[in-house]
């Protein structure tokens, strides 16, 4: 079984390392050279337009689902959790792109859904409310990640899944440390979908 868990880890990480926004932005300009320099959906939407942002969100979500389905097939619940965690790490530190990726938000959405659909709905509700109140992507994302950690024990007593919920929250918060600094300084941007570079 150890070999199967190792396979879950490796596959999850390699799939997670497929940074959708970077692959799309090859046809425009590397998204990591624009805006916040992050390779996630929010920065892609702000700098390359909402269509690219939506495609990034969908792609990063699907790679989380695929990783966890493979993990579940290979190693059951534990394999699912390992693959989900590895996918998020791969998204943040992609081996194909110099270990500079996104902040795991879209992939964390997939994890929330795979944990339990009620965890997903709870996190989505928190995101929507906080987004409406603050109009700040980072605050909404961090609040939703806290909801994942808080609601997972409500809907499952499996310690492996609870651990994954907590890990998801901690990773998202860690990856948003620069956003937290900007929030303290009052310089964190609000929702804004800019035009593509080179267009007036």
N, C-alpha and C positions, 0 to 999 in steps of 0.2 A: 504493500500500500504506500510505502514511503516514495517509491518510484512514481506512482500515480500522482501523489501530492506535488512532487518535484515537477512533473509535467504540467500540472495545473499552474504552478508558479511561473514556469518559463513561458508557457503559452499565453497566460494572462498578461505578463509583462511585455512580450513581443507584440501582441495585438494592441495593448494599450499604447505602445510606442508609435503606432501609426497615427501621427498627428494630422488630423483632417484639415485644419486651417492652414497648416504649412504646405500641405500638398496642393490645396486649392490656390493658395496665394503665390505659388510658383508662376502662375500665369499672370500675376499682377506685380506684386512686390512682397517679399517675405514679411508676413504679418508681425514677426518679432522685431522688425525695424520701424514699426508704426505704433502710434499711440502709447499705450502702457508697456509695449514690448512683450506682452503676454500672448501665447498661442491659443487662447481659449475663444469660445464663441462670442463673449461680450466684446472683447477687443476687435475681433474680426468684424462684428456687426458695426461697431463704431467707426472703424477705419476703412473697411472694404464694402460696407453696405449690408442691409438686412438680409438679402438673399444669401450672401456668403455666410453671414452669422447663423442663419437658419440651417444651412447645409452642414456647417460645423457642428452645431448642436445635435442634429440628427445623427451624423456620423460618429461623434464621440459617445452618444447615447447607445447606438447600436453595437459599438465595439465592447462596451460594458456588458450588454446583454449576451452577445456571442461568447465572450470570455467566460461568463458565469454559467452559461448553458453547457459549454465544454467542460468546465470544472465540475459541474454537477454530474455529468455523464462519466467522467473519469474517477471522481472521488466523493460522490455524494455531497452532503451538506458541507463537510469540511473542505472538499475540493472546490465547491462553489464559492466559499468564503475566501479561500486562498487565491483563486483566480480573480475574484472581484477586487481584492486588495492589491494584487499584483498589477491588474489593469490600471487602477488609479495611479499607482506609482509609475508605471510606464508612461501614462499620460503626462505626468508632471516632469518626469526625467527620461525622455525618449532616447533610446540608444541610437536610433537612426538620425537624430537631429541634434547631436552634441549635448544631450541631456538637458536641453532647455525647452520645456513644453508649457502646458497650461496649468490650471489650478484645480483640476479634477472635478469641477462642478457638474458638467454634463454627464460625466462618467458616474459621478456620485448619484445622479438622478436614476441611472440604470440600477445601481446597487440598491437604492431605496425601493424600487419596484420589485426587484428580485427578493429582497428581504420579506416584504409583505405589501400587497397593494394598498393596505390601509396606512402603512408607514409612508408610502409614496404620496398618497392623497393628503396626509397630514402635513408633510413637508411642502407640498405644492401650495396648500392653503396658506401656510406661514409665509412662504415666498411671495405669494400674491398680495397678501395684506401688507407686509413690510415694504414691498416694492411700491405699492400705491401710496404709502405714507411717506417714504423717504426718497423715492425715485433714484435709488442708488443700488447698482447691481451687486456690489460687494457686500453691503449690509444685508440685502435680501438673501444672497447665497449663504452667508455665514449663519443667518437665522434659520434657514432651511436645514443646514447641516446639523445644527443643534437639535432641531426637531427630529431628525433621523435618529440621533443618539437617544433622545428622550422617549420617543414613541416605540422604538424597537422592543424594549422590555415589556411594553404594554401589550403587544400583540404576539410575542413569542417568548417562550421561556428557554429556548435553546441557547446555551452559553456561547456557542460558536457564532451564531447570528448576532447576538447581543454584542459580542466583541467586535464583529465587523461593523456594526452600527456606530460604535464608539470610535473605532479606527477611522471610519469615514469622516466623522465630525472633526476629529483632531487633525487629520490631514488637510481638510479644506481650510480650517482655521490657520494652520501653519503656513499654507501656501498663500494666504491672504495677509501675511504679516506686513507687507508693504502698504497694502490698502488700509490696514489698521493705523499705521503711522500717518498716512495722508488724512484719514478721518480725524485723528487727534489734531492735526495741523489745519484742518478745515479746507484742504485742497483736493479732496476726493471728488471726481467728476460725477455728475448726474447722468441719467440715461440720455444718450445722444447718438444718433446714427448718422455719421458723417458721410460725405460723398467720397467716391473713390479717388485715390490720389491722381493728380493730373487733370481733374475735372473741376471746372469752376462752378 
